[in-house]
Amino acid sequence: MVQGTFGYLDPEYMQTNQLTEKSDVCSFGVVLVELLTRTKSLSYDRPEDERNLASYFLSTLKQNQLFQILDDNIVCEGNNEELISVSMLAKRCLYVRGEDRPSMKEVAMELEGLRLSEKHSKIRTEPDAPEMESLIGDKFNVFSNGEGNSTSIGYDSKRDHVFLPSSGGR
């Protein structure tokens, strides 16, 4: 018996009752959109055409209004090119037909590529550490695990899998 949460379920599964490798890709696409918008996947508190976040996100993209749906803090802090790239990846993950979606391996590689390109661009343009601390003040530890250690997710192409942090889980 398949169990799932409305708002994350693959629309192809809803039509065919068949789960595929790409069903999880669709659910991950919803999670990406939640992160970009800081909005729940399904909410009856929103107007009817905005209740299903994935559908609303895709509709907003069709209208070329991406930055109207993204969370203001993410837009202010983010790199517009990266936000567009992640949004386009989320869009591909949300395609109705599973065969049109990327694989999770492709998704992981694309996210890793974005992370590496961001890292390299920061190396070229980032101020030195004391200057950085003065610029961002208390926000310096936002990405730490509470013990002063940072965590990361990576893709190991030689081993063909994704590394996830092993500590700090539930």
C-alpha positions in Angstrom: 0.0 0.0 0.0 1.4 3.3 -1.0 1.3 6.1 1.5 2.0 9.7 0.8 1.1 13.3 1.6 -1.1 15.3 -0.7 0.9 18.1 -2.2 3.9 15.7 -2.6 2.4 12.8 -4.5 3.4 12.3 -8.1 0.5 13.4 -10.4 1.4 10.5 -12.7 0.8 8.1 -9.8 -2.6 9.7 -9.1 -3.6 8.9 -12.7 -2.0 5.4 -13.1 -1.6 4.0 -9.5 2.0 3.2 -10.6 5.0 4.4 -8.7 8.2 4.8 -10.7 11.8 5.9 -10.0 10.7 9.4 -11.0 7.9 9.6 -8.4 10.4 10.6 -5.8 11.9 13.2 -8.2 8.5 14.9 -8.3 8.3 14.9 -4.5 11.8 16.4 -4.3 10.7 19.1 -6.7 8.0 20.1 -4.3 10.5 20.3 -1.5 12.7 22.5 -3.7 9.8 24.8 -4.3 9.0 24.9 -0.6 12.6 26.0 0.1 12.5 28.7 -2.5 9.2 30.1 -1.4 9.2 29.2 2.3 5.6 28.1 1.7 3.8 24.8 2.6 3.1 22.4 -0.3 -0.7 22.5 0.3 -2.7 25.1 2.2 -6.4 25.7 2.3 -5.7 29.1 3.8 -4.5 30.4 0.4 -6.8 31.3 -2.5 -8.0 28.3 -4.5 -5.6 28.8 -7.4 -2.7 29.0 -5.0 -3.6 26.1 -2.7 -1.3 23.5 -4.4 2.1 25.1 -4.3 3.5 23.0 -7.2 0.7 24.0 -9.5 0.9 27.6 -8.4 4.7 27.7 -8.9 4.4 26.3 -12.4 1.7 28.8 -13.3 3.8 31.6 -12.0 6.7 30.5 -14.1 4.5 30.4 -17.2 3.6 34.0 -16.5 7.3 34.9 -16.2 6.8 36.0 -12.6 9.2 33.8 -10.8 10.5 36.5 -8.4 7.0 37.3 -7.2 6.6 33.8 -5.7 10.1 33.4 -4.3 10.5 34.4 -0.6 11.7 38.0 -0.3 14.6 37.0 2.0 15.9 34.4 -0.4 15.7 36.8 -3.3 17.6 39.5 -1.3 20.3 37.1 -0.1 20.5 34.9 -3.2 22.2 35.1 -6.6 19.5 35.6 -9.2 21.2 33.2 -11.7 21.3 30.5 -9.1 17.7 31.0 -8.0 16.6 30.8 -11.6 18.7 27.6 -12.1 17.2 25.9 -9.0 13.7 27.0 -10.1 14.2 25.6 -13.5 15.4 22.3 -11.9 12.3 22.3 -9.7 10.2 22.8 -12.8 11.7 19.8 -14.5 11.2 17.7 -11.4 7.5 18.7 -11.4 6.8 17.6 -15.0 3.6 15.5 -15.0 5.1 12.7 -17.1 7.7 10.9 -15.2 9.7 10.1 -18.2 10.2 13.8 -18.8 11.7 14.4 -15.3 15.4 14.1 -14.6 16.7 11.2 -12.5 17.6 11.8 -8.9 21.2 11.3 -10.0 20.9 14.1 -12.5 19.2 16.3 -9.9 22.1 15.6 -7.4 24.7 16.4 -10.0 23.0 19.6 -11.1 22.7 20.8 -7.5 26.4 19.9 -6.8 27.4 21.8 -9.9 25.5 24.9 -8.7 27.1 24.5 -5.3 30.6 24.2 -6.8 30.1 27.2 -9.1 28.9 29.3 -6.1 31.9 28.2 -4.1 34.3 29.1 -6.9 32.6 32.5 -7.5 32.8 33.2 -3.7 36.5 32.4 -3.7 37.1 35.0 -6.4 34.9 37.7 -4.9 34.7 37.0 -1.1 36.2 39.5 1.3 38.6 38.2 3.9 37.2 36.6 7.1 37.4 39.6 9.5 35.7 41.8 6.9 33.1 39.1 6.3 32.3 38.9 10.0 31.9 42.6 10.2 29.6 42.6 7.2 27.3 39.8 8.4 27.7 40.0 12.2 25.5 37.5 14.1 24.4 35.7 10.9 27.9 34.2 10.5 26.8 30.8 12.2 23.5 30.4 10.3 24.8 27.3 8.5 26.4 25.6 11.5 25.0 22.5 13.2 25.0 24.3 16.6 28.4 22.9 17.6 30.4 25.2 15.3 30.7 22.6 12.6 29.2 23.0 9.2 27.5 20.2 7.3 27.2 19.7 3.5 25.7 17.4 1.0 27.8 16.2 -1.9 27.8 14.0 -4.9 30.7 11.5 -5.4 30.8 10.8 -9.1 33.4 8.0 -8.7 31.1 6.1 -6.3 27.9 7.2 -8.1 26.0 8.3 -5.0 25.2 11.3 -2.8 26.8 11.9 0.6 24.4 13.2 3.3 25.5 14.5 6.6 25.7 11.7 9.2 25.3 13.7 12.3 22.6 16.1 13.6 19.7 13.9 12.3 16.6 13.0 14.2 
